[in-house]
Amino acid sequence: MSLQDSIVAALRGVYDPEMPVNIYELGLIYGVDVDERGSARIRMTLTAPNCPVAGTLPAEVERVARAVAGVTDVKIDLTFDPPWSKERMSEAAKLALGIDDLIPIARLRG
């Protein structure tokens, strides 16, 4: 498993306290890049700029990523561009949250 994959696996254990789905499946992680020295750069967002966990979730992501063996440094890039939307969620997250547009109507008619 690559260091990047290990970080992603660790991030799957981080939850927004208001949602029963991890932040990776929610689509809050836009990217994880790791250089040859083990320095990780994580690009992430929140469900909204005024999200109640705006002050704590990025720090939790950094803490979890730093705990992965082989990671030497972590930089969190918090962005709202593009803004988060439910389309960023995995199908598993949509199913867990009961979002009804999991299967687009066009696919049902086909």
C-alpha positions, 0 to 999 in steps of 0.5 A: 500500500502506498503512503497516499493510500495509507493516508486515504485509509486513515481519513476514512476513519474521520467523520463529520459529527453531524453525518454518519459517513466518513469525510472521504466518502462525503467527498470533502477530500479533494486530493491527497498528494505525497512527495518522496520525503513523505510530506503530504498535502491534503486539499479539502473542503467543508459542507459549508463555510459556516460549518460547525466543525470548521474550526476542528475538522481540518485539525483532525484531518491533519492529526490523523494524517500525521499519525500514518507511519512514514508521513513526515509533514502535513499541509492542509489546504482548505478550499471552497472552490469548487464548493462542496455539493452532494454530487461529490459523495460516493454512491455508498455515502448517498445510500447510507444517508438515504439520498434518493437520486442515487440512480438517475431517472434516465438510467431507470428509463433506459 
